[in-house]
Amino acid sequence: MFYGSSIYAGGIRQNMNYLTAIYNQTIKLAMGYVKSTPSHVIYAETGLLPLRKKIELLTITDIIKSIIK
């Protein structure tokens, strides 16, 4: 899901919303949460970042790695 994320992150908002929904559903399934559990609760309890923030972090990390090389 994160491969190439720095490229498609700036794309259409509808696609990002779709990917965020899949990301949240996957976390809920893996952790055993019910569907109605709010996303902010899931992120707080699991320590995971929201998808958009995770992609931003990965993009910044890739930029820094490319500068250092």
N, C-alpha and C positions, 0 to 999 in steps of 0.2 A: 504494500500500500504506500510505502514511503519512497520507493524507487522513482526517481524523476519528479518528486513532489515539488521541488523548487521551480520546475518548469510549469507544471499545471496549476500551481497554487494561485497564480495571478490570473487564471482563466475565468470562466463564467461562474458567477456566484451560485447559480442553480446546481452546477456540478459539485461545487464545494459543499453545498448544503446536503446533497445526496451522499457524498463521501463521509461527511460528519455523522449523518444518520446511521450509516453502516458501521462506522467506527464505534459509536455509542452502543449500538445493538450488540456488537461483538463483545465489548467489555461487559455489558450486562449479562450476556449468555455465559461468558467465561467465569464471571464472579458469582453467578447465581442470583443476581438481582431480578426483581420483577420489572415488567415493562414500564410501570409508572414511576420508577425511581428517577428523580431529577438528575440531570447530568452533573450539576455542580456538586451534588452529594457523592456521586461516583468518583469524580476527580479528587475530591477531598479525602475520601477513604482509601483510594488506591494509590494516590500520589502521582497519578498520570496527568499529563498535560492535555488540554483540549487539542483537537486535531490541528486547528489553525496555528496555535502557539507551537506545537510540536514541529510543524512544517517550517515555521519561521526560524526556530532554533536550528533545525537541520540545515536550512539554507545559509544561515550565518556561519555555521560550523564549516560548511563546504567552501564558502568564500574565504574564510580565514585560512583553511588548509591550502587553498590554491595560491594565496598570497605568500604563505610561508615557503612553499616549494620553490 
